[in-house]
């Protein structure tokens, strides 16, 4: 099971246990990322047989069990892990998050509190605990926890959470100020190459830019500023799938279905984190169902990235978003032959032409209109079904409608 770690073990004795465990852990996390759950769990258990105090393996093992729906087993593992590694803040934080998701709020609070005893201003604990209190309607408690996290320094995710809380209570200008300050703080913390950083590592301001863009569009009606912020986010990370989803959302809000599709199609050609890639395909399928297959599921939107539809739009938006460029062609693309890519492009072009040819307004006969509508619906369903298959193949375990 160790796979590729031979030579680190001789005569039944580990010559270098730490190196052995590190190699096993790396193999385990790779297996989990590739969907080989059982193998990953076996490797993590082997890590812990060698070193029962390896907190990384305990954390990964508990999370793996949680992801496959075994919350009780995950909680049992966290309990054992914190007994062996009581000073590990990450274990207490992760256990608290599990308890919060399982609805055991008091238990979650106890574990969050234990984590803060060990690290009084830990931004990850303050953030997660604040989100729990916000969900439970304890807005003052949530705000205090977010503020405590920000005392640690610029924290993009925490800033977003606090700004969204302020927007939820109608404090839109306060939310805007928080976003502005977060970007100012990031800009003032320069890394060795001039990039925004914390502790020498480049700081990801993408979450701030995305959330601020949504605020400007939804609450201030400033679509141009929203676009400017999204383009800035795209410049910082040209293959950020969430940016593509939000750009498509802006196109849909002005009724430009073809433009939204082009954006989603462009971003789908690049690698993405599984949950974000799945969100993109989810949005694309819903676009096809909604606009080319009447009778599709009703409009929905979520933080996962599902794209709202034009009736959700504010009236009067007319900025030409179709001019938004796709990610650079030089970026790494999915593996596949040139023939496959050409075939997919040709199929898309044929379907697009077929859909565009079904111009109902040009048909006088009622029967012809009905037949054309049926063909349009069929093509929309075919496209949606094809995208479902592609989404499931690329992001197993993450893609769903």
MIZA-147597 format. One record per residue (C-alpha): x negated, y, z negated; residue in one letter; residue number from 1. Coordinates in steps of 0.1 Angstrom, whole numbers, m for minus. Example, Ala and Ser with C-alpha at 12.3 -4.5 7.8 and 13.67 -1.06 7.14 Angstrom:
# residues 2
<<m123, m45, m78>, 'A', 1>
<<m137, m11, m71>, 'S', 2>
END
This chain:
# residues 401
<<0, 0, 0>, 'X', 1>
<<m29, 23, m6>, 'X', 2>
<<m35, 25, 32>, 'X', 3>
<<m70, 38, 40>, 'X', 4>
<<m84, 40, 5>, 'X', 5>
<<m105, 8, 7>, 'X', 6>
<<m140, 12, m6>, 'X', 7>
<<m129, 33, m36>, 'X', 8>
<<m122, 2, m56>, 'X', 9>
<<m148, m25, m65>, 'X', 10>
<<m146, m57, m87>, 'X', 11>
<<m112, m46, m99>, 'X', 12>
<<m125, m14, m113>, 'X', 13>
<<m118, 21, m99>, 'X', 14>
<<m151, 37, m90>, 'X', 15>
<<m134, 71, m87>, 'X', 16>
<<m99, 71, m101>, 'X', 17>
<<m92, 108, m94>, 'X', 18>
<<m102, 105, m58>, 'X', 19>
<<m82, 73, m55>, 'X', 20>
<<m51, 89, m69>, 'X', 21>
<<m55, 120, m48>, 'X', 22>
<<m57, 98, m17>, 'X', 23>
<<m27, 78, m27>, 'X', 24>
<<m7, 110, m35>, 'X', 25>
<<m15, 124, m1>, 'X', 26>
<<m3, 92, 16>, 'X', 27>
<<28, 93, m5>, 'X', 28>
<<38, 128, 3>, 'X', 29>
<<32, 122, 40>, 'X', 30>
<<54, 91, 38>, 'X', 31>
<<82, 111, 21>, 'X', 32>
<<79, 139, 46>, 'X', 33>
<<83, 114, 74>, 'X', 34>
<<114, 98, 59>, 'X', 35>
<<97, 67, 47>, 'X', 36>
<<112, 71, 12>, 'X', 37>
<<106, 36, m2>, 'X', 38>
<<70, 36, 8>, 'X', 39>
<<64, 70, m6>, 'X', 40>
<<80, 60, m39>, 'X', 41>
<<59, 28, m41>, 'X', 42>
<<27, 49, m35>, 'X', 43>
<<37, 73, m62>, 'X', 44>
<<43, 45, m87>, 'X', 45>
<<9, 31, m78>, 'X', 46>
<<m6, 66, m86>, 'X', 47>
<<10, 65, m120>, 'X', 48>
<<m3, 30, m127>, 'X', 49>
<<m38, 43, m122>, 'X', 50>
<<m32, 76, m140>, 'X', 51>
<<m1, 79, m161>, 'X', 52>
<<m9, 115, m168>, 'X', 53>
<<m8, 126, m132>, 'X', 54>
<<19, 153, m134>, 'X', 55>
<<19, 158, m96>, 'X', 56>
<<29, 122, m90>, 'X', 57>
<<56, 124, m118>, 'X', 58>
<<70, 155, m102>, 'X', 59>
<<70, 141, m67>, 'X', 60>
<<85, 108, m78>, 'X', 61>
<<114, 125, m97>, 'X', 62>
<<122, 148, m69>, 'X', 63>
<<122, 119, m44>, 'X', 64>
<<147, 100, m65>, 'X', 65>
<<168, 132, m68>, 'X', 66>
<<168, 137, m31>, 'X', 67>
<<181, 102, m24>, 'X', 68>
<<210, 108, m49>, 'X', 69>
<<197, 91, m79>, 'X', 70>
<<200, 120, m104>, 'X', 71>
<<201, 98, m135>, 'X', 72>
<<169, 80, m125>, 'X', 73>
<<153, 114, m117>, 'X', 74>
<<163, 127, m152>, 'X', 75>
<<148, 96, m168>, 'X', 76>
<<115, 101, m150>, 'X', 77>
<<114, 138, m160>, 'X', 78>
<<120, 128, m196>, 'X', 79>
<<92, 103, m195>, 'X', 80>
<<69, 127, m177>, 'X', 81>
<<74, 156, m201>, 'X', 82>
<<67, 132, m230>, 'X', 83>
<<34, 123, m214>, 'X', 84>
<<26, 158, m201>, 'X', 85>
<<45, 182, m225>, 'X', 86>
<<24, 212, m214>, 'X', 87>
<<32, 210, m177>, 'X', 88>
<<55, 240, m169>, 'X', 89>
<<64, 227, m134>, 'X', 90>
<<79, 195, m149>, 'X', 91>
<<101, 214, m173>, 'X', 92>
<<112, 238, m145>, 'X', 93>
<<120, 210, m121>, 'X', 94>
<<139, 191, m147>, 'X', 95>
<<159, 222, m156>, 'X', 96>
<<168, 227, m119>, 'X', 97>
<<180, 191, m117>, 'X', 98>
<<202, 195, m148>, 'X', 99>
<<216, 227, m134>, 'X', 100>
<<225, 210, m102>, 'X', 101>
<<241, 182, m121>, 'X', 102>
<<263, 206, m140>, 'X', 103>
<<245, 201, m174>, 'X', 104>
<<240, 238, m179>, 'X', 105>
<<231, 238, m216>, 'X', 106>
<<205, 211, m210>, 'X', 107>
<<191, 232, m181>, 'X', 108>
<<189, 262, m204>, 'X', 109>
<<170, 242, m230>, 'X', 110>
<<144, 230, m204>, 'X', 111>
<<141, 265, m189>, 'X', 112>
<<135, 279, m224>, 'X', 113>
<<108, 252, m231>, 'X', 114>
<<91, 262, m199>, 'X', 115>
<<91, 299, m208>, 'X', 116>
<<76, 290, m242>, 'X', 117>
<<47, 276, m223>, 'X', 118>
<<45, 305, m198>, 'X', 119>
<<67, 334, m210>, 'X', 120>
<<67, 353, m176>, 'X', 121>
<<67, 323, m152>, 'X', 122>
<<84, 338, m121>, 'X', 123>
<<97, 304, m109>, 'X', 124>
<<114, 296, m141>, 'X', 125>
<<129, 332, m144>, 'X', 126>
<<141, 330, m108>, 'X', 127>
<<158, 295, m111>, 'X', 128>
<<172, 303, m146>, 'X', 129>
<<185, 337, m133>, 'X', 130>
<<202, 320, m104>, 'X', 131>
<<220, 296, m128>, 'X', 132>
<<232, 324, m150>, 'X', 133>
<<244, 343, m119>, 'X', 134>
<<264, 313, m107>, 'X', 135>
<<280, 311, m142>, 'X', 136>
<<289, 348, m141>, 'X', 137>
<<264, 359, m166>, 'X', 138>
<<251, 388, m145>, 'X', 139>
<<234, 407, m173>, 'X', 140>
<<214, 376, m183>, 'X', 141>
<<206, 369, m147>, 'X', 142>
<<194, 405, m141>, 'X', 143>
<<172, 404, m172>, 'X', 144>
<<155, 372, m160>, 'X', 145>
<<149, 385, m126>, 'X', 146>
<<134, 417, m140>, 'X', 147>
<<111, 396, m162>, 'X', 148>
<<99, 377, m132>, 'X', 149>
<<91, 409, m114>, 'X', 150>
<<70, 420, m143>, 'X', 151>
<<45, 393, m131>, 'X', 152>
<<40, 412, m98>, 'X', 153>
<<56, 412, m64>, 'X', 154>
<<78, 382, m59>, 'X', 155>
<<97, 382, m26>, 'X', 156>
<<123, 355, m35>, 'X', 157>
<<130, 371, m69>, 'X', 158>
<<134, 405, m53>, 'X', 159>
<<159, 391, m29>, 'X', 160>
<<179, 374, m57>, 'X', 161>
<<180, 406, m77>, 'X', 162>
<<189, 427, m47>, 'X', 163>
<<217, 403, m37>, 'X', 164>
<<230, 405, m73>, 'X', 165>
<<231, 443, m71>, 'X', 166>
<<249, 441, m38>, 'X', 167>
<<274, 417, m52>, 'X', 168>
<<283, 443, m79>, 'X', 169>
<<286, 470, m52>, 'X', 170>
<<252, 486, m59>, 'X', 171>
<<242, 486, m22>, 'X', 172>
<<218, 516, m25>, 'X', 173>
<<201, 499, m54>, 'X', 174>
<<197, 468, m34>, 'X', 175>
<<181, 487, m5>, 'X', 176>
<<157, 504, m30>, 'X', 177>
<<146, 470, m43>, 'X', 178>
<<138, 458, m8>, 'X', 179>
<<119, 489, 0>, 'X', 180>
<<99, 486, m32>, 'X', 181>
<<91, 449, m25>, 'X', 182>
<<76, 458, 8>, 'X', 183>
<<57, 487, m6>, 'X', 184>
<<43, 464, m33>, 'X', 185>
<<34, 438, m8>, 'X', 186>
<<16, 464, 14>, 'X', 187>
<<m4, 477, m15>, 'X', 188>
<<m17, 442, m23>, 'X', 189>
<<m41, 438, 5>, 'X', 190>
<<m58, 405, 12>, 'X', 191>
<<m94, 400, 26>, 'X', 192>
<<m81, 404, 61>, 'X', 193>
<<m58, 433, 54>, 'X', 194>
<<m26, 413, 50>, 'X', 195>
<<m2, 415, 22>, 'X', 196>
<<m14, 392, m5>, 'X', 197>
<<m11, 379, m41>, 'X', 198>
<<m42, 364, m56>, 'X', 199>
<<m60, 366, m22>, 'X', 200>
<<m33, 346, m3>, 'X', 201>
<<m11, 362, 22>, 'X', 202>
<<23, 371, 8>, 'X', 203>
<<54, 361, 28>, 'X', 204>
<<76, 391, 31>, 'X', 205>
<<99, 373, 55>, 'X', 206>
<<126, 366, 29>, 'X', 207>
<<128, 403, 20>, 'X', 208>
<<130, 414, 56>, 'X', 209>
<<157, 389, 64>, 'X', 210>
<<178, 398, 34>, 'X', 211>
<<174, 435, 39>, 'X', 212>
<<184, 431, 76>, 'X', 213>
<<216, 414, 65>, 'X', 214>
<<224, 442, 40>, 'X', 215>
<<219, 469, 66>, 'X', 216>
<<242, 451, 91>, 'X', 217>
<<270, 439, 68>, 'X', 218>
<<272, 467, 42>, 'X', 219>
<<258, 498, 59>, 'X', 220>
<<268, 490, 95>, 'X', 221>
<<233, 499, 107>, 'X', 222>
<<228, 473, 133>, 'X', 223>
<<198, 490, 148>, 'X', 224>
<<179, 491, 115>, 'X', 225>
<<189, 454, 110>, 'X', 226>
<<173, 446, 143>, 'X', 227>
<<142, 465, 135>, 'X', 228>
<<137, 446, 103>, 'X', 229>
<<143, 412, 121>, 'X', 230>
<<118, 421, 148>, 'X', 231>
<<93, 430, 120>, 'X', 232>
<<99, 396, 105>, 'X', 233>
<<95, 379, 138>, 'X', 234>
<<62, 397, 143>, 'X', 235>
<<49, 384, 110>, 'X', 236>
<<60, 349, 118>, 'X', 237>
<<70, 344, 154>, 'X', 238>
<<84, 309, 149>, 'X', 239>
<<104, 316, 118>, 'X', 240>
<<136, 297, 126>, 'X', 241>
<<157, 318, 101>, 'X', 242>
<<148, 349, 121>, 'X', 243>
<<160, 333, 152>, 'X', 244>
<<193, 323, 136>, 'X', 245>
<<199, 358, 123>, 'X', 246>
<<191, 373, 157>, 'X', 247>
<<216, 350, 173>, 'X', 248>
<<241, 360, 147>, 'X', 249>
<<237, 397, 157>, 'X', 250>
<<243, 387, 193>, 'X', 251>
<<274, 369, 184>, 'X', 252>
<<287, 398, 164>, 'X', 253>
<<287, 419, 196>, 'X', 254>
<<303, 390, 215>, 'X', 255>
<<273, 380, 236>, 'X', 256>
<<275, 342, 234>, 'X', 257>
<<250, 336, 262>, 'X', 258>
<<224, 358, 245>, 'X', 259>
<<229, 340, 212>, 'X', 260>
<<225, 307, 230>, 'X', 261>
<<193, 318, 246>, 'X', 262>
<<178, 329, 213>, 'X', 263>
<<188, 296, 196>, 'X', 264>
<<174, 276, 225>, 'X', 265>
<<142, 295, 225>, 'X', 266>
<<136, 290, 188>, 'X', 267>
<<146, 253, 190>, 'X', 268>
<<115, 246, 211>, 'X', 269>
<<92, 252, 182>, 'X', 270>
<<84, 232, 150>, 'X', 271>
<<104, 241, 119>, 'X', 272>
<<109, 231, 84>, 'X', 273>
<<135, 203, 84>, 'X', 274>
<<162, 222, 66>, 'X', 275>
<<157, 253, 87>, 'X', 276>
<<156, 234, 119>, 'X', 277>
<<187, 216, 110>, 'X', 278>
<<204, 249, 102>, 'X', 279>
<<195, 261, 137>, 'X', 280>
<<211, 231, 153>, 'X', 281>
<<241, 234, 130>, 'X', 282>
<<246, 270, 142>, 'X', 283>
<<241, 261, 179>, 'X', 284>
<<266, 232, 177>, 'X', 285>
<<292, 255, 161>, 'X', 286>
<<286, 281, 188>, 'X', 287>
<<293, 256, 215>, 'X', 288>
<<324, 242, 198>, 'X', 289>
<<338, 276, 189>, 'X', 290>
<<333, 293, 222>, 'X', 291>
<<337, 265, 248>, 'X', 292>
<<358, 239, 230>, 'X', 293>
<<390, 255, 215>, 'X', 294>
<<403, 238, 184>, 'X', 295>
<<368, 235, 169>, 'X', 296>
<<363, 238, 131>, 'X', 297>
<<372, 273, 117>, 'X', 298>
<<346, 299, 112>, 'X', 299>
<<322, 292, 84>, 'X', 300>
<<290, 309, 72>, 'X', 301>
<<266, 299, 45>, 'X', 302>
<<231, 307, 32>, 'X', 303>
<<219, 276, 51>, 'X', 304>
<<222, 297, 82>, 'X', 305>
<<254, 289, 100>, 'X', 306>
<<262, 316, 125>, 'X', 307>
<<293, 337, 120>, 'X', 308>
<<314, 345, 151>, 'X', 309>
<<325, 377, 168>, 'X', 310>
<<357, 382, 148>, 'X', 311>
<<335, 387, 118>, 'X', 312>
<<318, 417, 135>, 'X', 313>
<<321, 453, 126>, 'X', 314>
<<337, 472, 155>, 'X', 315>
<<317, 494, 177>, 'X', 316>
<<284, 475, 179>, 'X', 317>
<<268, 481, 213>, 'X', 318>
<<230, 479, 209>, 'X', 319>
<<215, 458, 237>, 'X', 320>
<<202, 428, 216>, 'X', 321>
<<198, 408, 248>, 'X', 322>
<<164, 425, 252>, 'X', 323>
<<150, 407, 222>, 'X', 324>
<<121, 387, 235>, 'X', 325>
<<118, 350, 227>, 'X', 326>
<<88, 337, 207>, 'X', 327>
<<55, 338, 227>, 'X', 328>
<<51, 309, 251>, 'X', 329>
<<16, 302, 237>, 'X', 330>
<<30, 290, 204>, 'X', 331>
<<28, 252, 198>, 'X', 332>
<<58, 233, 212>, 'X', 333>
<<73, 199, 204>, 'X', 334>
<<55, 169, 218>, 'X', 335>
<<70, 157, 251>, 'X', 336>
<<61, 154, 287>, 'X', 337>
<<64, 183, 312>, 'X', 338>
<<89, 161, 331>, 'X', 339>
<<111, 158, 300>, 'X', 340>
<<110, 196, 295>, 'X', 341>
<<118, 203, 332>, 'X', 342>
<<146, 178, 330>, 'X', 343>
<<161, 194, 299>, 'X', 344>
<<158, 229, 314>, 'X', 345>
<<175, 217, 346>, 'X', 346>
<<203, 201, 327>, 'X', 347>
<<208, 233, 307>, 'X', 348>
<<209, 254, 339>, 'X', 349>
<<235, 231, 355>, 'X', 350>
<<257, 231, 324>, 'X', 351>
<<253, 269, 321>, 'X', 352>
<<263, 274, 358>, 'X', 353>
<<292, 250, 354>, 'X', 354>
<<305, 270, 323>, 'X', 355>
<<300, 303, 340>, 'X', 356>
<<319, 291, 371>, 'X', 357>
<<350, 285, 351>, 'X', 358>
<<361, 320, 352>, 'X', 359>
<<398, 317, 342>, 'X', 360>
<<406, 353, 351>, 'X', 361>
<<400, 346, 388>, 'X', 362>
<<424, 317, 389>, 'X', 363>
<<460, 325, 398>, 'X', 364>
<<477, 292, 396>, 'X', 365>
<<486, 281, 361>, 'X', 366>
<<477, 245, 367>, 'X', 367>
<<443, 255, 380>, 'X', 368>
<<437, 276, 349>, 'X', 369>
<<447, 247, 327>, 'X', 370>
<<424, 223, 346>, 'X', 371>
<<395, 248, 344>, 'X', 372>
<<401, 253, 306>, 'X', 373>
<<400, 215, 302>, 'X', 374>
<<367, 213, 321>, 'X', 375>
<<353, 241, 300>, 'X', 376>
<<364, 224, 268>, 'X', 377>
<<348, 191, 280>, 'X', 378>
<<315, 208, 288>, 'X', 379>
<<314, 225, 254>, 'X', 380>
<<321, 192, 237>, 'X', 381>
<<294, 175, 257>, 'X', 382>
<<269, 201, 249>, 'X', 383>
<<278, 200, 212>, 'X', 384>
<<275, 163, 211>, 'X', 385>
<<241, 164, 228>, 'X', 386>
<<229, 189, 203>, 'X', 387>
<<242, 168, 174>, 'X', 388>
<<222, 139, 187>, 'X', 389>
<<191, 160, 191>, 'X', 390>
<<195, 176, 157>, 'X', 391>
<<199, 142, 140>, 'X', 392>
<<168, 128, 159>, 'X', 393>
<<146, 158, 150>, 'X', 394>
<<158, 164, 114>, 'X', 395>
<<171, 131, 100>, 'X', 396>
<<186, 135, 65>, 'X', 397>
<<189, 173, 69>, 'X', 398>
<<212, 179, 99>, 'X', 399>
<<249, 178, 93>, 'X', 400>
<<280, 197, 102>, 'X', 401>
END
